[in-house]
Amino acid sequence: MSNVESWIDIETARRLLRNTCSFLEQDERGIADFVIADGKEAIILTIYTNAFFVIDEKYKLKFRPSLGDWSPKESFSLLPLHEGEWFTDSIIPVYSSPLKSYIDMFPSLMRTKYLFMVDGRNYSRRKYDQTGRFYYEFYEKEQIIKDILQKAKENNIHPSDVVVWISNADGTYGEDFWEYIAGITLREKGYFITRYGEGDLSAYSIPEYLDTLVKHGFLEKGCFVEELEMLKQSGVKRAVTYPSSYESIVIEAESSRERVKSHNSSGRAGVGQIIHKYLTYENGNNYGIVTGPYCTGYEDIHCHDEKCSCKSVGLISCDERGSPVYLPPKREYYSKTKEKIELVKLLIKSVLLKNLPFNKRQGLVGRANRPEEYLKKLLDIDIDSIVEELAKFS
């Protein structure tokens, strides 16, 4: 398998998405790769991947784009001082507007969307380096949007209903694809998914929080934390299977099979990065998940040393046919998980409160003249009180 082949190609990526994402529908007209009937899912896709909404030939639209280490995610946020290593993504939105406010302003966001997965090779050319090895380089990338908009126009699709996800120049997808696949997989298993924490992504099991949201008809499974800003009460209460204890899972995404399997003590990739950098007592993660292409068994991620921390690492991957692979960690890593979970609870409560108008928030939490007063009141309020108020407001 060559280096390019060890990354996931666009055809396999399409099959894996079809096998993993139940909300993706085949476009019967053959115009787009997929139809997304739920606009909320399209928003989540653009938050967690390089996919984007199209405005016109000059502009694209993304929600909370990552523009570097210091790009703002919220206008007013709490950043916890923690003994472990916390990154700039580790913020708690104290007082800000929810994604739902944009939906209320622009209802078209909830219309059916058409996902176009673009093969970068069609807009690239092969070039050779000094050693004679070839690589692909985009040479008319601007033509991609022109072609898609033309196709949309010919089929009476409004540009604002178009979502584009462009592959690399060589027709492969990288880490963002696997972050998304891991998030979707663990959402189905009852986890709260977020970039809050270490690694590329994190997943948290908080049974009583999920149980409360399910009982009130706001969730039917786990969720990306941003989904809590777009809540809609279904009125349908379903039995949901989810972990019975607190879990903090750090997720590391890799583009290639080789990097997934890496146990290198330098901690720069794959399994090695998780066990040498993120599975520490202070960081509070009791499990790890490595995700990337074409790994199908524990032998791809676990070594022969039974004492190695790699046994606390699981796998989300696929085979060469695009069939999903999920292997849970074999044992728990002992860490300060409880402290980590308390911070995530604060994050979830803060996000849920964003759904209420400011006067309703103050009525529930209490009037506060200083940020620290608001924070202390927020720490004291319980999840049931917040969700019950949301149910009244819905």
Secondary structure, DSSP 8 states (H G I E B T S, - for coil): --TTTTBEEHHHHHHHHHHH-TTEEE-TTSSSSEEE--HHHHHHHHHHSS-EEE-SSS-EE-SS---STT--S-SSEE----SS---TT--EE-S---HHHHHHH-GGGGS-EEEEEE-GGGGEEEEE-TTS-EEEEES-THHHHHHHHHHHHHTT--GGGEEEEE--TTSEE-HHHHHHHHHHHHHHTT-EEES-SSSSEEEEE-HHHHHHHHHTTS-SS-EEGGGGGS-------------SS-EEEEEEE-SBHHHHH---TT--SHHHHIIIII--TTTT-SEEEEE-SS--SGGGT--S-TTSGGGGEEEEEE-TT--EEEE--SS-----HHHHHHHHHHHHHHHHHTTS-HHHHHHHH---SSHHHHHHHHHHS-HHHHHHHHHHH-
